[in-house]
C-alpha cells in the first residue's frame, strides 16, 4: 500500500509542482496543456485563433530571464565550443514552444527568430524541433521531429512512431532562405500534431515527453565544421533530457492534458437557499470544476508579480465551482481556500468570481460578479450585474468561513470563503437541454489590504475557466466554456432510501477544500470488509475512518482533520483510500487550518 500511495502522491504532485515552479520559472517538471476550441490547421503558420490565447509556454534561448508567463528549460550546450577559431554563439536566437490539445490530438507550435536557418552539413541535425514521447504503458519511446535538412527548403516531418500517429510542417517568414547565409534570415515557425491515442493516452492523461530545439548557424554546403570551424556554430537546448536518457519516467517532463471543456448542471428538485454556504445535500452530487494554478480543469492562470524578485507567491488558492439548475435557473456554488481575502487597494479588482455569459444566440457581454470590493473590513462580497443583464436576472451571496476577516492582514491567515450565485438563464433565451456558454475568472488579490505596507508582499493573481477576459478589447481571442443544462435529475444522497448501488464508488469529499470537517460518501454493491483510511502525500497513515464489515449500500463518514489520532495533521493535500475486497479507490483532499 505504501508503494502505491507514493506513486499516487507523485501524480498528485503534478499540479503542486507546477505551482512551485512558477517561483523560479526554470525547468518546470510539468506544463498544463490547454484545450483548443477546434482542431488546429497544421500548416506551420501558427495563425489559428487558439494560438493567440494567453497561456504559458517554454523559451529555448541562451541567457533566459524569467517572465510573467514564460518558462526556461532544463539545460543547453554549445556543441561547437571546442572548434578551432570558433567565435562562440553569436546568433542568440529565441525560440518559443507552445502546446495545445484537442482531445487526444497534441499540437506543438514553435516560433523562432533565428537569423540563420540551416542544417548541419555532414550530420542529421538542423534548425527545428527534436522530440521524444513515451507511450502510456512505458514500453516504447518514439521520436517526432521537424528539422531543416541539407538541400531542403522546408523542415520535413519525421517519426519513428506508429504509422499515422503524427504530422507536421514548417513555415519560413518572408526574407528567410534556408541553407543560405548571404543575408540574415527572418525566422520560422513550425506546427506538429501527435495523435496520442495511438500511443495509448486518453484526453485527460499526463504525457511524458522530451523537447529539444536545435540551432545550427552559418552552415552551408561549402561552410562546414571541417572547412570553416571559425564561422559555424551549433547551439541546442532541451526540456527534460537531451536524448531521452534511459527511457525511464524520471528522464522526461510532463505535459498535463487539461482544461475541462464542459460541465453538467443537473436538475435539482430542491430549492437552493442563497446564503453562500453551499450547504444543501444536493450540492454533494453536483458536477464541478477546480479553478486554480496547476488545476487540470482550469484554462489558465496569471500571477503579476513574478518580475519582482523580492516577491513570493505564498497562497496559490484553489476554488471548487459546482453547478445545478432548477428549470432555467442556474445555480453556481463555489468554495475557496484563499488565505488572504481582500481587494486590490488601488483598483476595482478583488477576491471572488467574475462570470460572463453569452445569450442563446451567442451574443456576449453578459456578466455577474460576487467580489470582495469595498473598504469594509470583515464585510461580505458584493453582487454585481452589468447593464446587459436583464433586471432581476441574477443574485448572489457570500459566506466567510470562521477565522476569515476580509480586507485586512492583521488577523493572520484567512480560512477561505464560499458563495452561491443564481443566474436566470431563461432571460438570456436558454431552455433546459441547452448548453450555456460561460467563462469564470476567480480573482485572487493577496496581501493587498490597506494595512499591508510592504509593496513586495502584494500579489495580483487569478485563474480562469474559459477566458481571462471575454472582451475583444483585452483578448485577441476569447472563448467560453460550456455548462449543459441537463434534463437528468441530480442523485441526492438519502441514507436508508437509496436502492442497492450497482457498483463500487468513492465520491469526492465535500466540501473540498475543507476546514476542519468534510463529508465522505461511498457505495458498496455487496457485503464486504471495508477500510477507509487517510494518508499524507508521503504515504504515511493519518487516520482510519472505517474498518468493519458492511452490507451493500451507500455510507457517509465525516472526517475532522483536527481529531486525527496518529499524528499532528497540518494544512495540505491528503489521500483518501477506500478498499473493499479487490476494489480500491483514491481521492485527493485538501485540508485548511
Secondary structure, 3 states (H helix, E strand, C coil): CHHHHHHHHHHHHHHHHHHHHHHHCECCCEEEEEECCCCCCCCCCCCCHHHHCCCCEEEECCCCCCCCCEEECCEEEEHHHHCCCCCCCCCCCCEEEEEEEECCEEEEEEEECCCCCCECCCCCCECEEEEEEECCCCCCEEEEEEEECCCCCCEEEEECCCCCCEEEEEEECCCCCCCCCCCCCCCEEEEEEEEHHHHCCCCCCEEEEEEEEEEEECCECCECCCCCCCCCEEEEEEECCCCCCCCCHHHCEEEEECCCCEEEEEECCCCCCCCCCCCCHHHHHCEEEEEECCCCCCCEEEEHHHHCCCCCCCCCCEEEEEEEEECCEEEEEEEECCCCCCECCCCCCECEEEEEECCCCCCCCEEEEEECCCCCCCCCCEEEECCCCCCCCEEEEEEECCCCCCCCCCCCCCCCEEEEEEEEHHHHCCCCCCEEEEEEEEEEEECCCCCCCCHHHCEEEEEEECCCCCCCCCCCCCCCEEEEEEEEECCCCCCCCCCCCCCCEECCCECCCECCEEEEEEEECCCEEEEEEEEECCCCEEEEEEEEEECCEEEEEEEEHHHCCCCCCCCEEEEEEEEECCEEEEEEEEECC
